[in-house]
Amino acid sequence: TDMNSVSIGIELDNSGVDTFTIAQLNVLEALLIKLKMEYNIPAANFIGHADVAPTRKTDPNVYFPWKYFAERGFGLWYDDTANIKLPQGFNPVLALKIIGYDVKNTDAAIEAFRRHFLAKETKGTLSNGEKKVLYALMQKCLQRVIFCFQVFKSCMSSSSFFSSSTNLIGSVSSLVHFMSRI
C-alpha cells in the first residue's frame, strides 16, 4: 500500500537513541491538534513509521511518549492489563495484524510493537505480559469494528440513510469510509 499518497508524514530530528526535547513535543502536539481538527483524523490513525513499515523503519524510538499523545487523542493505548486472562489459543501474530502491523516479518512486527507500546528495544518471543498488552489493544480495535458494523446495520435499515438504488458495493464502500473516520 502506498501510504505516502494518503497520509501526512512528520519527522522529528532525533539520532534514534536520544530523548525528544520538550520543544519538539510541544510543537508536534500543536501541529497534531491542527491536523486532527482540519482533516478529522481518527485517534487510531496516528501511528509511527515503524508501525507501517516494521522491516524498514525504527522511528520513532523507544523514548517517544506514545501514551502521552494517545491520552490526548493521537493514537491508541491500552488500559491496565493486570486482570486480563488470555484466552486459550490466543494468536499474537493475528492480534498484531488486527491492530495494523504488517506481519510478513513477524520478528520485525513484534519489535515495532514493543517499541511503540512497551518502550522496549528487545527481540524474541513475546512474554505473557506483552501478550496481555497486545490482547487489550486487539480488543479495542475489534470493539471499533463491531461498533462500525452496528452503526452500519442500523443505517442499512434506515431508508433515510441509503436510497433504494444503493447497491451492496456502495453500502460496503460507505462502511469502509465510515470506519476510517472514527
N, C-alpha and C positions, 0 to 999 in steps of 0.2 A: 504494500500500500504506500502511495506517495503522500506521506504526512505533511511534507513541506508545502504542498499546494492547498492544504485545508487546515493549516494551523499557524500559530504565531510562536516563533522560537525566540527565547530570551537567553542570552548568555551573560553570566556574571563572571567578571575577571577573577580567576582563582587558580592557584597552582595545581589543584586537585588533592592537596593534602593539608591545606590551610583552612582555618575557620573563615566564615564570611564576616565582613565588617558590619557594624550596626548601620552605617550609612548605606551600604549596599542593600541591606534587607529593608530599610525604610523606603528607599527609592523603589525597590521591587514591589513592596506592598502597595504603595501609591499607584504604581503602574497597573498592577493586577486589579485593583479596585476599579480603575478607569476602564480597563479592558472588559472586565466582567459585566459592568454596567452597560457599556456601549454595545457589546456583542452578545449579551445574555448568555454567558458561558456557564454551564453547569459545574458545580464543585468537582464532580468526578472527572472532568475533562482537564484539570490542572495536573499535569504529570511531568516527569523528568525525561531527559534524553535517554537515560538507561532503561526507563520503563518501556520505551518504544523500541529501542534497538539494543537489547542487552548484550549482544555479541560485539557491538561496535562502539558503544558509549559507556562511560562510567560516571558521567556527571548528572546531577550534582553529587558531590562527595558525601561521605557519612556525616559531615558537620552541617549539612543544610537542615534548617529547622522545619521539617515537613509537618510535624504535629502542630506547631505554632500556626503555620499557614492553613492547615486543614481546619483548625478551630475557628478560623476567620472565613471559611467558605472556599478555600482554594486547595482542593484535593480531598481525598477520603482518609479517614483514620479509623482505628479500631477502638472499641471500648475495653474495659477490664476483661481479661481472659481467665482470671483465676477460677471461675466456676464453669468454664467450658469443659464439656466432656466430648472428646472427639468421637464421632460415630464410627462403628466398625466398618472397615473398608474405605475410610476417608482417603481420597486420592489427591495428594498435594499437587501433582502435575496438572490435573484437571482444574483444581482450585486456582492455580496460577493462571491458567488460560481464562477462566471465568473472570478473574479480576483484571485481565487485559494484557498479560505477558505473552510474548512470542516464546513458545516452549520448544522450538526446534532444537535449541541447545539448552537442555534443562539446567545444566550447571550454571550457565550464564544468567538464566531467568531467576534462579534461586539467589545468586549473588546480587542481582539488581533488586530483588525483593528485600533481601536483608539490608542492603544499603539504604533503601528508601524507608522501610517501616521499622527497622531494628537498629539503625545506625551502626551496623557491623560490616566489617570488610573481611568476611571469612568464607571459606569454601567447605564443601562436604554436605553430608546428609542433614536435613532439617531436624532439629531437636523437637521434642514433644511440645515445648513452649512456643517454638516458632510455628509449628503446625497449628497451634491454637490461634495465633495471630492471623495466620493465613485463612483458617476456617472462619474467623469472625469477619474478616474482610469479604470473603466469598458470600457469607450470609447477607451482608449489606448490599452487595451487588445483586444477588438473587432477589432480595426484597424489592429493589428498584425495578427489576424486570417484572416481578409479579404485580407491583403497583401499576406499571405501564399497561400490562395486559388487562387488568381490572378496569382501568380507565377506558382503554380501547374497547373492551367488550361493552361497557356502558354506552360509549359513544356509538358503537355499531347498532345498538338497539334504538338509538335516538334518530328519528328522521330529520331532525334539525341539524345534525352534525354531518351526515352524508346525504347526498342527493340520491334519488332512486337509480340513477345511471352509474353510480360509483361501482367499479368492479373490485375484485379481490386484490389485484395488484395495486390499485390505487389505495385501498384500505391498508395493506401492509406497508406501503410507502409512507402513508400518514402515521402509522405506528412507529416506524423507524425514525421519522422526523421528530415525533413527539418524544421518543425516548432520548434522542440526542439533546433535547432541550431541558431535561430535568437532571 
